[in-house]
Amino acid sequence: MKSTRSLVQTRNIMSKNESVMERADVNVRATETRDNTGKSNSIPNLETVKAKQKATWESGDFGQVARSIENVAEEFMARQSLQRGSRVLDVACGTGNLAIIAAQSGCVVSGIDIAANLLDQARGRAAGAGLNIDFQQADAEALPFAKDSFDLVVSMFGVMFAPQPAIAAAELLRVTKPGGQIALANWTPEGFIGKMFGVFKAHLPPPPAGVPSPMQWGSEPVVQERLGTGFTNLRLTRRIAYMRYPFPPAETVAFFRKYYGPTLRAFESLAPAAQEALQRDLVELQTRHNTSKTPGTTEAAAEYLEVVATKA
C-alpha cells in the first residue's frame, strides 16, 4: 500500500460517562446525530431511513465489489494487532473481508451487518475456509454485545454509512475493552470515492434531513471530534486503495451499476434522460482517474483515512 500523506495525532482524552456507554437500548430509539460542529440534528422518519439503507446494501451484489478490495483489506489488517485468542469485531462486515483475515490469524471473531444476503455470503466464505465466525444481522448503532467485549473493533468502508455517527461512535467505544483498539477505514471527501459520491449528489435529490455525509468520517477534524471522548492515542493516516478492474472505464461503471447498491439504486431512481447524464459523468470520472497502463483495464487510486484509537 502506498501512502500520499499522513497525519498522525495523539491525544489523551477523559473517559466517557459510564451511564452513556451502557445504555445500548437507548441507541435503538435515538433519533439524533451530531455534525462536525457538535450541533444536534434530528432525523425525521429514522426507521424509514434505516430501512432504505438496508434495501440499498441488499441491492445488487456487493460481494462482487468486495473482491476488488480484498487486497486493501489484507494490507489494512496487516497493520492491526491480531493476537491469537483475542476477540475481534467487524462492524458492517459485508461479505467478511476483515473478519475472515482475523479468524485466519487465530482470533475469536464476530461480524455484524444490516444486509442479510451479504451475511449469507460471509457465512459461506467462512465455512469454505473452515473458520468459525459469529456473523449476526445487526445495526452498527445498536451492537448486540456487552460492554467491554472486544480487544479490537474494525470497520472498512462500513460504519461510516451509519446515519447517526455520534451513536455509532458511542457503540464502538462501549463494546471495546479498556486498552483495546478500534481501526476504521473511511473514504475521504477529496479522494476518488468522495468525487464519485459528489457526482451522485449533483444528479440526485438531497439526502434525508439530518443525515450527514458519510464522507465526513474521512475528515480529520470531524473524526477528532467524534472520537474525542473515551479514546486516546488517536492516529489518523491517509492511505491509498488501488481499485483495479479487468475492463475499461465505461464497463467499470456498468459493473458498479449492476453490483454496487448505492449506484444501482441511484440509477433506478432517475428517469431515462437523467440516467444517461449520470452515466456520462461517471464514465468521465473513471476515465479521468484511470491510471492503468494496460489497455482495456481500469485502475483508480482511491484515498481513505485510516483511523486507529485506543479506549482509555
N, C-alpha and C positions, 0 to 999 in steps of 0.2 A: 504494500500500500504506500503510495506516495502522498506527501502532505504539502499543501501550498503555504499555509501559515498556521501558526499555533499561538494560542493564548492560554496560559496556564495560570490560574489564580487560586490561592489558598486562603481560606478564611476560617477563623474559629468562631463558631456561632452558638448561641444559647440553645438549650434543649426546648423542644416544643411542649406545651402544656399537656400533661398525661391524658386528661379527660378528652381532649380533642382527638388524640391519636386513637383512643379506644372505641370511639363511637362510630364504628363502621356502618351500623344500622341507619344512622342519620344520613350517610352518603347516598343511600338509595333514594331517599326522599328529597335530597337537596336540589335546589333549582338555581344555584348561583355559581358563578365563576369570577375570576378577577383578571383584569387586563394588566398590561405591563406598568400601569400607573398605580395599581393596587385598588382601583375603584371597583366596587361590586356591581355586577351586571346580572339582572335576572334573565332567565331563558324561558320565554313562554313556550308551553307545549313541549316540555323537555322529553317526555316519553315518546312523542312523535318524532322528535329529532333523533333520539336513540334508535327508534325502530327503522328510520330511514338509513341511518348509518349501518345498521346490521344488514339491511337489504342490499346496500351498496357493496359491502365487502363479501357478501354471499353471491353477488353477481359475477358472471364470467368465471374465471378460474385463476385465482391469484397464485395457485401453486405453479402455474407456468411462469409467472413473473418471478416468483421466489427463486426458481432455479437460476435465473440470471444474476442473482446477488448472493449465491451460495459462497462465492469467493470472498465477498465483502464480509459475510457472517464469520467465515473462518478467520480472517485477519482481525476482525473485531474481538472475537472470543480469545484469540491467542494473546491479547493484551490484558485479559482479565485473570484473576486468581481463581483457578479451578482446582481446588484441593479434593482429593478422593474422600468421599463421605460427606462433603459439605452440601448444604441444602441450597438449591438454586431455583429461582422462579423466573420464567419467561413470560412477561406481560404482553398481551396482544401478540401471541406467539405465531399466528398464521399456521403454516404447514410444518412448523417446528424446526426451522433452521438453527436457531440458537440452542434450543432445548436438546436437540439430538447431539450437538457438539459437547454440551455439558455432560450429558449422560455417558457419552463415549469416554469422557475423562474420569469417570467413576463417581460423579456427583449424584446426589439424590435429587431428582428434578421434577418440577411441576410446571405446567404451562396453562395459561388461560387465554381465551379469545371469545369474541361475541359471535363469530361465524361458525355455525355448526359444520358446514361442509369442509371448511379448512381444518377443523379439528379431526374430522374423519380421515383426511389425508395425513395429518400429523400422526395419528394413531397407527395408520397403515405403514408409514415410514418407520416408526419406532419398532413395530412388530417385525418388519422385514429385516431390521438391523439387530434383532434380539435384545432390544432395550426396553426396560420397564420405566415408563414415564407417565406421571399422573396428569393427563390432559382433562381440563374441565371447561365447560361453557360458562363464562362469567364476564362481568363488566370490570374494566380497569378502575372504575370509580367506586367499586364495592367488592374488593377482593375477598374471596371466601376462605380466608386463612386467619389464624390467630395472630395477635401482636407478637413481634419479635420471633418470627418463624424462620427467616431465611438469612443465610450468610451472604448471598449475592442475589440481587434482583436486576434483571436485564430486560431491555426492550429495544428492538431495532425497527425504526420507522413504524412504530405501533402506538405506544401510549401518547405520542404527540397528537394523535387524532381524537383523543377523548375530549368531549365538548366542554368539560369543566376542569381546566388544568389545575386549579388550586386544590380541588378534591382529589384528583389523580395523584398529585404530588404528596398530599397528606397520606394517601393509601400506600404509596411507595415507602414512605417513612415508617408508617405503622407496622408493616409486615417485615421490615428489615431488622435484624438483630443489632443491638448496640455494638459498634465496632465493625459491623458489616457494611457492604457497599452496594450502591446502585450504579449501573452503567447503561447509558442510553445513547442511541444513535438517532439524530434528528436532522432532517433535511434543513438546509439554510435558505433564507429568503433570497439570497443573492446567487445561489447555485442553480444548476440546470433544472432540478425538480422544482425549485422555487419559481423559476421562469416558466416552467410548464403550467404550474398552477396559476401563474399570472395570466397566461393565455386563456385558461378556463374562466378566470374572473372577468376578462374582457368580453366574453361571449355568453355568460350565464347570469341569471338573476343573483342578487346578493345573498349571502348565507343567512340562516335564521338569526333573528335579533339576539344579541347577547353571546353568540358563539364566536370566539376569537379565531383568527387564522392559526391552523396547526403549525405554520412556518415560524410562529413566534418562539417555539421550542428550539429553533435554530439560531436565536439571537442571544448573545452572551448576557447582556443586561437583564433580559427577561428571565433567563434561567437562574441568574444570581438571585433575583427577587423571589422566584417561585421556590427555590431550594434554600433560601436564606435562613430558615429556622429549622433546626433539628439536624442539619447536616454540617459537616466540617470537611476540610481538605478538598474543596470543590475544584476540580480540574477540568478545564474546557479546552478542547483541541479541535481545530478544523482539519478535516481529512477529506480524501477524495475516494469515492466509489466509482470504479470503472465499470460501466454497464455496456456489455457487448452483445450484439445480436447478429445472426448469420444472414441478414438481409438488409437491403438499402433503406434509407430513411422513410420513404413512403410506406414500405411494408412493415417497418418498425411501428409506425403509427397504427397501421391496421392490426398489428399484434396487440398493442395496448388497447385498442378499441374493442377487440374481441375478448381479452382475458382480464384486463385491469378494471375492477369495478368502478372506480371514480370516472375513468374515461368512458367506459361503456354507458354508464348512467347519464353522463353529460350529453353524449350524442343522442340518447333516447329521448331526452327532454326537449330537443330542438326540432324545429321544422326543417324540411329538406334543404332549403337555401341556407339556413343558418348552420346546418351540419357541414355543408360544403365550405363555408367560410372558416369554421373551426378546423376542419381537416386541412385546409390550405395553410393556416397559421401554424398548426402543429408540425406539418411536414417541413415548413420553412425553419422552424426552431430546431428540429432534428438535423436538418441539412447544415444549418449554420454551426451547430455544435459537434458535428461528426468529425472525430479526429482519426478515424480508421484509415490505414494506408492500404487496406485490402479492398479492391473493387467489389461492390455488391454487398458490403457489410457496413454496420454502424457501431460506433463506439462513442459514448458520451461520458465525460468526466463530471460526475455529479458530486458537489460538495455537501458534506454533512458535518454537524457538530457532535463530537464525542464528549459526553458528559459522564464524569466519574466523581462520586461523592461518598463520603463515609458518614454513617449515622453516629451522632455524638453519644 
